[in-house]
Amino acid sequence: MLADLAMACKLCKKDKKLMNSHIIPEFIYKPLYDEKHRFHVISTYKQKDRPKEQKGIRERLLCLDCEQHISRYEDYARKVLFGGVEISVLNESGGIIVSEIDYKLFKLFQLSILWRASVSNHKMFKNVRLGPHESIIRQMIRSDRPGKEREYCCVMIAIKSESDAMSSFIDQPEKRRISGHVVYRFIFGSIAWVYFVASHNVPKIIREFVLSETGTVRMAIKDIKDMDCIAGFARKAHSMGRFPDEIA
């Protein structure tokens, strides 16, 4: 069978049998699953209802060894986001400060998602193309090197909603520019993840929101109703019967 043929792994570049790899980790999809472990992909296109998907969006990208290499980052990030490791959370006006994070593991988790989206051929991630940065980030992941805190950094914005509907929302990544820098914005796990694709200093205004090498990050909290990219989508999808009432 074709699936059993050896092909080049995107990470190690060796010809091996490839696994059906997630781009967004499966633990992010759990709130979306029904009793049969299926989820809906929400769309505003005028078409018939899309079939339910199983196991999230996957693609044959990585060999087993590289899957296990990246799974270390995912396991740690899952515990940070949903409980399982000790972290410190301090509330402040308009946001939170999270500390005692393992910088290396969490930064490489962030980078692994950005990189997988770039090497993916799935139309969900068609807007993410890193060009020459792709091979640089691949080497960082391969060698377990997270880089400096301002190198390919990610700003996280917690999304506040009056219901649990936001935890079931995964948006198609968008490419944007901020202060002359190329950025990619992902939304999953009730967080907007804004990646600055640069190997040099990021704009001064956002530096305080970047995960530091000491394991501390400041996260702003934004109401979903103030995020046009989500609210507009939700209203349109709701009018088509494809999104919950609570955030439409």
N, C-alpha and C positions, 0 to 999 in steps of 0.2 A: 504494500500500500504506500501511497505517496507520503502519508504522515510519518511512516517509519524510515524514510530515506534520510541519510545524514545531510545536513545543510550547515552553512556557516552560522555559528552563534553570533549574535550582534555584539556581545560583550567581549568574549575571549577570541572571537574570529576563527575558532577551530571548527572543523567539520564534525558535527555530532548530531545525534538525534535531538530535535528541538522539542521543548515542552510547550504547552499551550499557555503562554505567559499573560499575566494581567499587566495592564499599563497603570491603571488606578488599582491599588491593592484591594483584595476581596473584602477585607474587614470594613472598608468604606461602604460597600454595597449592602451590608447586612440589614440596615433599616429599610431597604427597598424590597427585600425578598418577601414573597408570599409564603403560604404554608407548603408549597411545592418547590421552594427555593428558586423562584423565578422573579423577574422584575420587569417593569415596563420602561421603555425608553420614551421619554416625553418629547414630543415634537409639535411645532406649530405649522408644519406643512399640511396642505389640504390633500389628504390621502386617507386610505382606509386605515383602521387601527393596526398598529404594528404588532407583530407576534411577540409574545413574551420571550425574553432572553433568559438564559441560565448561566450562572457563574460569572456574571459581569462580562465586560468586553475583553476578549482575549485574542491572542495572536501568537503564532509560532515564532518566537524571537530568541529565546535563551535555552541553553542546554541545562541539564539538571544541576551541574556544579555551580553555574552562574545564578540559577534560580535560588539555590541555597545561600549563595554569597549575598544576594540582595535581600533575602528573607530575614536576615539578621537585623537589617535596618527597619524593615516593616514590622517585625515583632516588637522592637523597641518603641517605634512610633505609635503603634496601637496601644501600648501600655501608657504612654504619655497622654494620648488623646482620650482614652476611654478608661483608664485606671489600671494599675498593676505595678507601677514604679512610684517611688516617693519623689514628688516635686513640690515646690513651694509656689503658691499662687497668692498674689497680693492685689487687692482691688484698688483702683485709683480712678479719679474722675475721667470718664470717657474710655476706660480701658482696664487692662490687667497687666501685671508684671509676673512672668513665669520664670522661675529660676531652678537651679539644680538639674538642668537638662544635660544629658551627655551630648556635647557639641558634635563630636565626630559622627555618632550614629544618627542623630536627628538631621544634621546637615546632609549627610549622604542619602538619607531617606528622601529629603526634598529633591536633591539632584537626580536621584534615580527615576523619579516620576517625570521630571522635565525631560530627561534623556530618552526614556522609553517612549514618551509621546512623540519625540522627534524622529525616532527610528521606525515608529509604527506606520503601517500603510492603511490603517483604519481611517475612514472618513471623519470619525469623531475628532481626530487629532490632526486634521489636514492643515490647520493654521500654525502648527508648531514645527518649525524647521530651523534648526540651529546653525546650519552651515558649518564653517570651520570650528565653531565652538563645540560641535557634537563630538568630535574625536577627543578634544581636550577633556570634556566632562566624562567621556567613556574611560579615559585613562585615570581620572580621579577616582571613579567608582571602582575600577579594576584594582587599583593599588591601595584602596582604603584611605585615600587622601582627601579630606574635606576642603582643603584650601583655607585661605584667610577668611575672616568673617565678611568682608566686603567683596569677596570674589564669588561671582555667580550666586549672589545672596537672594533670599526670599523674604518678602514682607508678608506677614499673616494678619488678616483682619477677621475677627470673629463676627459672625452675622447673627444679629438678634432678631428673633421672631416670636410672635405671640403663641405659636403652636409648634408642634414637632415636625411640621411639614418640611422645614428647611433641611433637616437631617436626611431627607429622602431626595435631595436635589443635587444632581451632578450636571454641570453646565459644560458646553463645548468650549475649550480654551480659546482665548482671543489674543491676537497680537496687537500691541499698542506701543506708543512712544511716550515717555515721560522724561522731560528735561533732556531730550536728545538721545536717551537710552532706549534700546529695544526692550520691551517687557512682554511677558506672557502671563495672562491672568487665567487661573484655574479656579473653579468653585466646587468643592466637595467637602463632606464632613462638617458642614455649617461654618466653613472657613473659606475666605477668598485668599488664594495663594498667588502673590504677585512676584514673579521672578524677574530679576534684572540680569539680562544676559550681557555681562561685562566682566572682564578680568581685571578691572581697575576700579578706582573709587566711584562709588555711587553718589547720587545727589545728597548733599549734606542734610537736607530736610528729612530724609527717610532713614538716616543712619541709626537713629535711636530705636528704630523698629526692626532692626536686623538681629538675628540670633548671634550673640557674642561668643567668643571662644571661652568665656568663663561660664557659659551655660545659661545665660539670662536673655530673655527676649521680652520686649514690650509689645503688646497687641492692642490695637484700637478695637473698639466695639462699634459696629455700625448697624442701625436698624434696617431691616430688609426693605422697608418702604422708601428709604433714602437711597437705595441702590437701583438706579434706573435700569441697569442691564438685567436685573432679576425681576423687578417689579413689572416692567413692561412685558417681559416674556410671560410672567405668571398671569397677568391680566388677559393676554391674548390666548394662552393655553386654556385658561379657565373658561373663556367665552366659547371655546371649542369642546368643553367638557373633559379636558385632559389635565387639570390641575386642581388641587384642593381649594375650598372656599377660604380657608383661614388666611392665606397670604395673597390672595388675588384681589 
